Amino acid sequence: MSNRAIKYKQSRFYKYIKTHQKFAPLLFFIGGFIWDSLTLGRIDRFYDIVILCIYMTLLTISIYIYNLVDGDKWKNTLFRKYEAYLPLAIQFFLGGLTSAYVIYFSRSVSLSKTASFFLILLFLLFANEFFKKRISNKYLQFGAYYFVNFTFLSFFIPVILKEMSTDIFLISGLISLLSTFALIILVYRNSYSTRVEMVKWKMIGLIFSIYLLINGFYYFRLIPPVPLALDKGVVAHIISIENGNYLVSYEVDNWYIFWRDHKIDFNRNVNKPVYIFTSIFAPTDLKKKIYHQWKWYNYETEEWQNLDKIGFEIVGGRDNGYRGYSYKNNVIDGEWKVEVITEEGLVLGVVDFNIKTNNFTGTNQTINRKF
């Protein structure tokens, strides 16, 4: 193909983007989301770390250039010529980084405690459709940038340090806060249009408000304890260990109940214990204490009562998660749940079930599965 033909095709694509620029950013945002869903796997994998670092770097560069490209010194540059592609790049990298967070926590058995975080993700996914100026809106740009920057560091720093704690989370937030402020100030100083459109202190106040909001979610245990994730959680009749594998016997529900592995109504035999099996993903070499907090719902007080709290340590690196279990003998009929929590009390997931004591025979939709 000749250079003339290539330039003609590029020109046609550019005109197409300019004509459909109202919808193109959203499509590129979704494109980044789908691409990551197909390519990312483990946060501690070298490929994943490199991809996320590239996304974060290119997003920063794209936002910087996009806000400065209308200046006189960029008049005859390549960036001015292809200015229409910059919003698409921003949307693509935003979609890629946002989807990474969803992917790494999509294994969680229960989102009941962390639904607020996923609402933020959904808002970020569709926010450009609720703003007239969409990605050209400076407050949307830098607000979304700070959110993905914070979440990226919440993954990245614990993996690099091989440690996770409240202090690490706070450090991640401060680093993302300072780096975002640095980018805002740099753009503000070098872009005349930004100084006209944006009130600097109003922007800083917005970013700081997001910082306080995320930390508030963390304090009230509404954010998943990155980078840990609950992979499996089932209530079982019998658990044994054979040749390094966990053999778990549990009842399964009807095929159309696809969001839960075990049957919600647990048919317990008299004088037999109830087991909870969990597998937890953790990055390589990261060690953490995990607890099973057993709770029973008291209908008289209409409150959940904390009963046993059984702990065990996990060591990361296994693709299918670090396995462990706990069991309880003294149980009564009613609603139960076992919260899988960290030392800081952050909830990885919840295993819900209802105990019904009867003469369980082990023949009703029961399977034996190796983990």
C-alpha positions in Angstrom: 0.0 0.0 0.0 1.4 3.4 -1.0 2.1 6.2 1.5 -0.6 8.3 -0.3 -3.2 5.5 0.3 -2.2 5.2 3.9 -2.5 9.0 4.5 -5.9 8.9 2.8 -7.2 6.2 5.1 -5.8 8.0 8.1 -7.6 11.2 6.9 -10.9 9.3 6.6 -10.5 7.8 10.0 -9.7 11.2 11.5 -12.8 12.8 9.9 -14.9 9.9 11.1 -13.7 10.4 14.7 -14.4 14.2 14.4 -17.9 13.5 13.1 -18.7 11.0 15.8 -16.8 12.5 18.7 -19.9 12.6 20.8 -19.9 8.8 21.1 -16.3 7.8 20.3 -14.9 8.5 23.9 -17.5 6.2 25.5 -16.7 3.5 22.9 -13.0 3.7 23.6 -13.7 3.7 27.4 -15.7 0.4 26.9 -13.0 -0.9 24.6 -10.4 -0.5 27.3 -12.6 -2.3 29.7 -13.2 -5.3 27.4 -9.5 -5.5 26.4 -8.4 -5.8 30.1 -11.1 -8.4 30.7 -9.5 -10.6 28.1 -5.9 -10.0 29.0 -5.4 -9.4 32.7 -5.3 -12.2 35.2 -3.2 -11.7 38.4 -2.2 -8.4 40.0 1.2 -9.9 40.9 1.9 -11.2 37.4 4.7 -9.3 35.7 2.5 -8.7 32.6 -0.3 -7.2 34.6 2.0 -4.9 36.5 3.7 -3.7 33.3 0.3 -3.1 31.6 -1.1 -1.2 34.5 2.0 1.0 34.9 1.9 1.7 31.1 -1.8 2.6 31.4 -1.3 5.0 34.3 1.7 6.6 32.7 0.0 7.1 29.3 -3.2 8.4 31.0 -1.1 11.0 32.8 0.7 12.1 29.6 -2.6 12.1 27.6 -4.3 14.4 30.1 -1.3 16.7 30.3 -1.0 17.0 26.5 -4.8 17.3 26.0 -5.0 20.3 28.3 -1.9 22.1 26.7 -2.4 21.2 23.0 -4.5 24.3 22.3 -1.6 26.6 23.2 0.3 28.7 20.7 3.6 26.7 21.1 1.8 23.5 20.0 0.5 25.2 16.9 2.4 23.2 14.2 3.1 20.1 16.2 1.9 16.5 15.6 -0.2 16.7 18.8 -2.3 19.6 17.4 -2.8 17.7 14.1 -4.2 14.7 15.9 -5.9 16.5 18.7 -9.2 14.7 18.2 -7.5 11.4 19.3 -6.5 12.6 22.7 -9.9 12.3 24.4 -10.2 8.8 23.0 -6.8 7.9 24.5 -7.9 9.3 27.9 -11.2 7.3 27.8 -9.4 4.1 26.7 -6.8 4.3 29.6 -9.5 5.2 32.1 -11.6 2.2 30.9 -8.5 -0.1 31.2 -7.6 1.0 34.7 -11.2 0.9 36.0 -11.8 -2.6 34.5 -8.6 -3.9 36.2 -10.1 -3.2 39.6 -13.4 -5.0 38.7 -11.5 -8.0 37.3 -9.4 -8.6 40.4 -12.4 -8.5 42.7 -15.0 -10.2 40.5 -14.1 -13.5 42.2 -15.6 -12.2 45.5 -18.4 -14.4 46.9 -20.3 -11.5 48.3 -20.4 -7.8 47.3 -22.9 -6.9 50.0 -20.3 -5.1 52.0 -18.6 -3.4 49.1 -21.4 -2.5 46.8 -20.7 1.2 47.3 -17.3 0.8 45.7 -18.8 -0.8 42.6 -21.4 2.0 42.4 -18.4 4.4 42.1 -17.0 2.2 39.3 -20.4 2.3 37.5 -20.5 6.1 37.9 -17.1 6.4 36.5 -18.0 4.2 33.6 -21.0 6.3 32.5 -20.1 9.7 34.0 -19.2 11.2 30.7 -22.8 10.7 29.5 -24.1 13.0 32.3 -21.8 15.9 31.6 -22.4 18.2 28.7 -18.8 18.7 28.1 -17.9 15.1 28.8 -14.2 14.5 29.0 -13.4 18.2 28.2 -14.8 18.9 31.7 -11.7 19.6 33.8 -13.3 18.5 37.0 -14.4 15.2 35.5 -11.0 14.6 34.0 -9.0 15.1 37.2 -11.6 13.6 39.5 -11.6 10.3 37.5 -7.8 10.5 37.2 -7.4 10.7 41.0 -9.8 7.8 41.6 -8.0 5.4 39.2 -4.6 6.7 40.5 -5.6 5.8 44.1 -6.9 2.4 43.2 -3.9 1.6 41.1 -1.5 2.4 44.0 -3.8 0.5 46.4 -2.9 -2.6 44.3 0.6 -1.7 43.3 2.2 -0.7 46.6 1.1 -3.8 48.7 2.3 -6.1 45.9 5.7 -4.3 45.8 6.2 -4.2 49.6 4.6 -7.6 50.1 2.6 -6.2 52.9 -0.9 -4.8 53.4 -2.3 -2.8 56.2 -4.2 0.4 57.0 -1.0 2.3 57.0 -0.2 1.1 53.5 -3.6 2.1 52.3 -3.2 5.6 53.8 0.2 5.9 52.2 -1.2 4.9 48.8 -3.9 7.6 49.2 -1.3 10.3 50.1 1.0 9.5 47.2 -1.9 9.5 44.8 -3.1 12.8 46.3 0.3 14.5 45.9 0.9 13.2 42.4 -2.6 14.4 41.3 -2.1 17.8 42.8 1.3 18.0 41.0 -0.3 17.2 37.7 -3.1 19.8 38.3 -0.7 22.5 39.2 1.6 21.7 36.2 -1.3 21.9 33.8 -2.7 25.0 35.4 0.6 26.9 35.1 1.1 26.0 31.5 -2.4 26.0 30.0 -4.2 29.4 29.5 -7.5 27.7 28.6 -7.3 25.7 31.9 -6.8 28.8 33.9 -9.9 30.3 32.2 -12.1 27.2 32.6 -11.0 25.9 36.0 -10.8 27.4 39.5 -7.6 25.9 40.9 -8.7 25.9 44.6 -12.1 24.5 43.6 -10.4 21.6 41.8 -8.1 20.9 44.7 -11.1 20.9 47.0 -12.8 18.4 44.8 -9.8 16.0 44.8 -9.4 16.3 48.5 -13.1 15.6 49.0 -12.7 12.4 46.9 -9.7 11.5 49.1 -11.8 11.9 52.3 -14.7 10.0 50.8 -12.6 7.0 49.8 -10.9 6.9 53.2 -14.4 7.2 54.8 -15.5 4.1 52.8 -12.3 2.3 54.0 -12.9 3.3 57.6 -16.5 1.9 57.5 -15.2 -1.3 55.7 -17.0 -0.6 52.5 -14.0 -1.0 50.2 -12.5 -4.5 49.4 -9.1 -5.0 51.2 -7.0 -4.8 48.1 -5.2 -6.8 46.8 -6.9 -9.7 48.6 -10.0 -11.4 47.0 -12.3 -14.1 48.2 -12.3 -16.8 45.4 -14.6 -19.5 46.9 -16.8 -19.8 49.9 -19.1 -22.7 50.7 -20.9 -24.2 53.7 -20.1 -28.0 53.8 -20.9 -31.2 55.6 -17.5 -32.8 55.6 -14.0 -31.5 54.7 -10.9 -33.7 54.5 -7.4 -33.3 53.1 -6.1 -35.9 50.7 -2.7 -35.6 48.9 -2.6 -31.8 49.4 -6.2 -31.4 48.1 -9.2 -30.4 50.1 -12.1 -32.7 49.5 -15.3 -30.8 50.3 -18.7 -32.4 50.5 -21.6 -29.9 50.1 -25.1 -29.4 48.7 -25.5 -27.6 45.5 -28.5 -25.5 44.4 -30.5 -25.6 41.2 -28.5 -24.9 38.0 -30.1 -21.5 37.5 -28.7 -20.2 40.9 -25.4 -19.4 39.2 -24.2 -16.7 41.7 -23.7 -19.1 44.6 -21.9 -22.5 44.8 -23.6 -24.0 47.8 -27.3 -24.4 48.6 -28.6 -21.6 50.9 -30.6 -24.1 53.0 -28.1 -26.3 54.9 -29.6 -29.6 55.9 -27.6 -30.5 59.0 -27.5 -33.9 60.6 -28.0 -34.1 64.4 -24.7 -33.8 66.4 -22.6 -33.1 63.3 -20.5 -30.0 62.8 -20.9 -27.3 60.1 -17.9 -26.5 58.0 -17.0 -23.3 56.1 -14.4 -23.7 53.3 -12.8 -20.6 51.7 -10.1 -20.0 49.1 -8.5 -16.5 49.1 -6.4 -15.0 46.4 -3.3 -13.2 47.6 -0.3 -11.9 45.6 2.9 -13.9 45.8 4.9 -13.7 49.1 2.1 -11.6 50.8 1.3 -13.1 54.2 -1.9 -12.1 56.0 -4.0 -13.3 59.0 -7.6 -14.1 58.0 -10.5 -14.8 60.3 -13.9 -16.6 59.9 -16.4 -14.6 62.0 -19.4 -16.8 62.7 -22.7 -14.9 63.2 -26.2 -16.0 64.0 -29.3 -13.9 63.6 -31.3 -13.4 66.8 -35.0 -12.9 65.9 -35.8 -11.7 69.4 -33.3 -8.8 69.4 -33.4 -8.5 65.6 -29.6 -8.3 65.5 -26.7 -10.4 64.3 -24.8 -12.0 67.2 -21.0 -12.5 67.0 -20.1 -16.0 68.0 -16.8 -17.7 67.2 -13.9 -15.9 65.5 -11.5 -18.5 64.0 -8.2 -17.3 62.5 -5.6 -18.7 60.1 -2.7 -17.3 58.1 -2.6 -17.2 54.3 0.4 -17.1 52.1 0.0 -15.8 48.5 1.0 -17.1 45.2 -1.5 -19.9 44.4 -3.6 -19.3 41.3 -6.8 -20.9 42.8 -6.4 -19.1 46.2 -5.1 -20.1 49.6 -7.4 -22.7 51.1 -8.6 -22.9 54.7 -11.6 -23.9 56.7 -13.3 -23.6 60.1 -16.1 -25.5 61.7 -18.6 -25.2 64.5 -20.3 -27.9 66.6 -22.7 -26.0 68.8 -25.1 -24.6 66.2 -28.8 -24.1 66.2 -31.4 -23.6 63.5 -31.8 -20.2 61.9 -30.0 -17.7 59.7 -26.2 -17.8 59.7 -23.4 -16.1 58.0 -19.6 -16.3 58.2 -17.7 -13.1 57.4 -14.2 -13.6 55.9 -12.3 -10.7 57.4 -8.7 -9.4 57.8 -7.0 -8.4 61.0 -8.3 -4.8 60.4 -11.9 -6.1 60.2 -12.1 -5.5 56.4 -14.6 -7.9 54.8 -13.4 -10.1 51.9 -16.7 -11.7 51.5 -19.7 -13.3 53.3 -20.9 -16.9 53.2 -24.7 -16.9 53.9 -26.7 -20.0 54.8 -29.8 -21.2 56.8 -29.4 -24.2 59.1 -32.2 -26.8 59.2 -31.5 -29.7 61.5 -32.8 -33.1 60.2 -31.7 -36.6 59.4 -29.4 -35.6 56.5 -28.7 -38.6 54.3 -26.1 -37.0 52.0 -28.0 -38.0 48.8 -29.9 -34.8 48.0 -27.9 -32.9 45.4 -24.6 -33.4 47.3 -21.3 -33.3 45.5 -17.7 -34.1 46.6 -15.3 -31.6 45.0 -11.5 -31.2 45.2 -10.1 -27.8 45.8 
